[in-house]
């Protein structure tokens, strides 16, 4: 029960901080993509609010289910199975809602966190690949390159699914130079 409360409170705090960040970003943002970004952010905020509402409803539903049930030990085997299935179903729904919340937060952040994570992951793999090349372990280097390529495809697919341009830089172009450096060694 405390776990659900913690999740709902954490999501509410994230939503509050996000709304403040979006409001600050609105005043600083200029240019052609302003309206499009604003609409995407408004949709993401609405998705966050809906997700939090779903989590609250799941928490209340769980509390009611536990309040209406007698002790687990006193239940028949069939009742236990049904209860376990309902818990598994709620966990699955909760996971889906949390994924939606993560996607909404990624949209609000403009993909910065995703791009940073991808860049750091690629840099780490590139360092390992460089060591493999230096040691003339060509099979290892090829396997690492294959892993890097697959990670890049997954990253681009996720950005595309979120409605973002996988090739766009962020932060006034700061990411562009770093991305070129990371790709020059490949």
C-alpha positions in Angstrom: 0.0 0.0 0.0 2.8 2.4 0.9 4.5 1.5 -2.4 1.6 2.8 -4.4 1.4 5.9 -2.3 5.0 6.6 -2.9 4.6 6.1 -6.6 1.7 8.5 -6.8 3.4 11.1 -4.7 6.6 10.8 -6.8 4.6 11.2 -10.0 2.8 14.2 -8.6 6.1 15.8 -7.6 7.5 15.1 -11.1 4.4 16.7 -12.6 4.7 19.8 -10.5 8.4 20.3 -11.3 7.7 19.6 -15.0 4.9 22.2 -15.2 7.2 24.8 -13.6 9.9 23.9 -16.1 7.5 24.0 -19.0 6.3 27.4 -17.9 9.8 28.8 -17.6 10.7 27.2 -21.0 7.6 28.9 -22.6 9.0 32.4 -21.8 12.4 31.6 -23.1 11.4 29.7 -26.2 11.2 31.6 -29.5 11.1 30.6 -33.1 9.2 28.6 -35.7 8.8 25.4 -33.7 7.4 27.1 -30.6 3.7 26.3 -31.3 4.5 22.7 -32.2 6.6 22.1 -29.1 4.0 23.8 -26.9 1.3 21.5 -28.2 3.5 18.4 -27.7 4.3 19.6 -24.2 0.6 20.3 -23.4 -0.3 16.8 -24.6 2.6 15.3 -22.5 1.3 17.2 -19.5 -2.2 15.9 -20.1 -0.8 12.4 -20.5 1.1 12.8 -17.2 -2.1 14.0 -15.4 -4.1 11.1 -16.9 -1.3 8.6 -15.9 -1.3 9.9 -12.3 -5.1 9.6 -12.1 -4.8 6.0 -13.3 -2.2 5.2 -10.7 -4.4 6.8 -8.0 -7.4 4.8 -9.2 -5.4 1.6 -9.2 -4.2 2.3 -5.7 -7.8 2.8 -4.5 -9.0 -0.3 -6.3 -6.2 -2.3 -4.6 -7.1 -0.9 -1.2 -10.8 -1.8 -1.8 -9.8 -5.3 -3.0 -7.8 -5.9 0.1 -10.4 -4.4 2.4 -13.2 -6.6 1.0 -11.1 -9.8 1.2 -10.6 -12.0 4.2 -7.1 -13.1 5.1 -5.1 -14.8 2.4 -4.7 -17.9 4.5 -8.4 -18.3 4.9 -9.1 -18.1 1.2 -9.8 -21.1 -1.0 -7.3 -22.0 -3.6 -9.5 -20.6 -6.3 -9.9 -17.3 -4.5 -6.1 -17.1 -4.0 -5.5 -17.7 -7.7 -8.0 -15.0 -8.7 -6.4 -12.6 -6.2 -2.9 -13.3 -7.5 -4.1 -12.9 -11.1 -5.7 -9.5 -10.3 -2.4 -8.4 -8.6 -0.4 -9.5 -11.7 -2.9 -7.6 -13.9 -2.5 -4.5 -11.9 1.3 -4.7 -11.9 1.1 -5.0 -15.7 -1.2 -2.0 -16.0 1.0 -0.1 -13.6 4.1 -0.9 -15.7 2.3 0.4 -18.9 1.2 3.6 -17.1 4.7 4.1 -15.8 6.1 3.7 -19.4 3.6 6.3 -20.6 4.7 8.6 -17.9 8.4 8.1 -18.9 7.5 8.8 -22.5 5.7 12.0 -21.5 8.6 13.2 -19.4 11.0 12.5 -22.3 8.8 14.6 -24.6 8.8 17.4 -22.0 12.5 17.3 -21.8 12.9 17.5 -25.5 14.7 14.2 -25.6 17.7 15.7 -23.8 17.9 12.9 -21.3 17.5 10.2 -23.9 20.1 11.8 -26.1 22.6 12.2 -23.2 22.0 8.6 -22.2 22.6 7.4 -25.8 25.7 9.5 -26.2 27.2 8.2 -22.9 26.4 4.6 -23.8 27.9 5.0 -27.3 31.0 6.6 -25.9 31.5 3.7 -23.4 31.0 1.1 -26.2 33.3 3.1 -28.5 36.1 3.0 -25.8 35.7 -0.8 -25.4 35.8 -1.1 -29.2 38.9 1.0 -29.4 40.6 -1.3 -26.9 39.5 -4.4 -29.0 40.9 -2.8 -32.2 44.1 -2.0 -30.4 44.4 -5.6 -29.2 43.6 -6.8 -32.8 40.4 -8.6 -31.5 38.5 -8.0 -34.7 35.6 -10.4 -33.9 35.1 -8.6 -30.6 35.3 -5.2 -32.3 32.8 -6.3 -34.9 30.4 -7.6 -32.2 30.7 -4.3 -30.3 30.1 -2.3 -33.5 27.0 -4.5 -34.2 25.8 -3.7 -30.7 26.4 0.0 -31.2 24.4 0.0 -34.4 21.5 -1.9 -32.9 21.4 0.5 -29.9 21.4 3.5 -32.3 18.5 2.0 -34.3 16.5 1.4 -31.1 17.2 4.9 -29.9 16.1 6.5 -33.3 13.0 4.3 -33.3 12.1 5.4 -29.8 12.6 9.1 -30.7 10.5 8.7 -33.8 7.8 6.9 -31.8 7.8 9.9 -29.4 7.4 12.3 -32.4 10.9 13.7 -32.1 13.5 14.1 -34.8 16.3 11.6 -34.2 18.8 13.7 -36.1 18.0 17.0 -34.3 20.4 18.4 -31.8 19.4 20.1 -28.6 20.5 22.8 -26.2 21.4 25.3 -28.9 23.5 22.9 -30.8 25.7 21.8 -27.9 25.0 18.1 -28.7 26.0 18.4 -32.4 29.8 18.7 -31.9 29.8 15.9 -29.3 27.8 13.7 -31.6 30.3 14.2 -34.5 33.2 13.4 -32.2 31.5 10.2 -31.1 30.8 9.2 -34.7 34.2 10.1 -36.2 35.8 7.1 -34.5 33.3 4.6 -35.8 
